Amino acid sequence: GHGRALYNLGAAYARGDHGAPDMAEAAAYYRRAAAAGNGRAAAMLGVMVLSGDLAGTAADARRWLDDADAAGFAAWELLAAVGLDDPRADDD
């Protein structure tokens, strides 16, 4: 139940450390990590939705990104690093 450990497992599945990348398994660990308060995991889920690696709507992505910010992780930094626009910018 440790948020950082769960995040690390999700990242390992996303990278395919032990075979082909498994985004569904990565998302499952990221969800658990986000529930444990890991903001980076919540941001990753938002990015996965926006990039099409995880089914969801723009509203789902915004919710994950907001959760990341609330947990103390600046979601915009991850979005910028992967070259995605922040969908919440349209909300202003």
C-alpha positions in Angstrom: 0.0 0.0 0.0 3.0 2.3 -0.2 2.3 5.0 -2.9 5.9 5.3 -4.1 6.3 1.5 -4.4 3.0 1.1 -6.2 4.0 3.9 -8.6 7.4 2.2 -9.3 5.6 -1.1 -10.1 3.3 0.8 -12.5 6.2 2.4 -14.2 8.0 -1.0 -14.6 4.9 -2.4 -16.3 4.6 0.7 -18.5 8.3 0.4 -19.6 8.0 -3.3 -20.1 10.9 -4.1 -17.7 10.0 -7.9 -17.8 8.6 -8.3 -21.3 6.2 -6.2 -23.4 4.8 -3.0 -21.9 1.4 -3.6 -20.2 -0.4 -0.4 -20.0 -3.5 -1.9 -18.4 -1.4 -3.4 -15.6 0.5 -0.1 -15.3 -2.7 1.8 -14.9 -3.9 -0.6 -12.2 -0.8 0.1 -10.1 -1.0 3.9 -10.9 -4.6 3.9 -9.6 -3.6 2.2 -6.4 -0.6 4.6 -6.0 -2.9 7.6 -6.6 -5.3 6.3 -4.0 -2.4 6.1 -1.6 -1.6 9.8 -2.2 1.0 9.6 -5.0 0.5 12.7 -7.1 2.9 11.6 -9.9 0.7 8.4 -10.3 -2.4 10.5 -10.7 -0.6 12.7 -13.3 0.5 9.6 -15.2 -3.1 8.4 -15.3 -4.1 11.8 -16.8 -1.4 11.6 -19.3 -2.3 8.0 -20.2 -5.9 9.1 -20.9 -4.8 12.1 -23.0 -2.4 10.0 -25.0 -4.8 7.2 -25.6 -3.0 4.6 -23.6 -5.9 4.4 -21.2 -9.6 4.7 -22.0 -11.3 7.8 -20.6 -12.6 11.2 -21.4 -11.1 14.6 -21.2 -13.0 15.1 -17.9 -11.3 12.0 -16.6 -7.9 13.3 -17.5 -8.7 16.7 -15.9 -9.8 14.9 -12.7 -6.6 12.9 -12.5 -4.5 16.0 -13.2 -6.4 17.9 -10.5 -5.8 15.0 -8.1 -2.1 15.2 -8.9 -2.0 18.9 -8.1 -3.9 18.4 -4.9 -1.4 15.7 -3.8 1.4 18.2 -4.3 2.7 17.1 -7.7 2.7 19.8 -10.4 0.9 18.0 -13.2 1.8 20.7 -15.8 5.4 19.7 -15.5 4.7 16.1 -16.6 2.4 17.4 -19.4 5.2 19.7 -20.6 7.8 16.9 -20.4 5.8 14.7 -22.7 4.6 17.5 -25.0 0.9 17.5 -24.1 -1.2 20.6 -23.6 -3.0 20.9 -20.3 -6.7 20.3 -21.0 -7.5 22.4 -17.9 -6.2 25.6 -19.7 -9.5 25.7 -21.6 -11.4 25.9 -18.3 -10.0 29.4 -17.5 
